[in-house]
Amino acid sequence: MNPQQSTNTANTPPSIVAIILAFVTFLLLATFPGWHEERDARTGSDIDIKPFPSRPVSQVALALIFIASIFVLVSVLWQHTASVAAAQIAQDFGNGSVRSGVGTSAMVLGWFAFALFIIVTIGLLVMILSIHLLDRLTDE
């Protein structure tokens, strides 16, 4: 078996799982309620209201995107390690006649995907904590 093939197949499952979990998170975020108009009882005017999203749905979405970001981290680390190892092995086997390096564009794309997953995770966490704080402030 070609070593390049084994590196690619080892990298595939975490990436696929992360994409599936991110898609499910996207579907959960699509269930969040939108704006609607209600008539104010005191003034009689129409006001725009956006209700809070469901707490269990947002917590499940946060858990899924967090797990997906861990899968992306594992996938990017495997990709990075495999590419550095393959470059070093090619140089060692060539006895100095072969020069190899790690492609920066592939590394940037992998780490950029991880950064985007982390941004989504932090955004959902901030939203959940903000809604929890607003609920506590309005209850008093």
Buried (B, 14 or more C-beta within 10 A) or exposed (E): EEEEEEBEEEBEEBBEBBBEBBEBBEEBBEEBEEEEEEEEEEEEEEEEEEEBBBEEEBEBBBBBBBBBBBBBBBBBBBBBEBBBEBBEEEBEEEEEEEEBEBEEEEBEEBBEBBEEBBEBBEEBBEBBEEBEEEEEEEEE
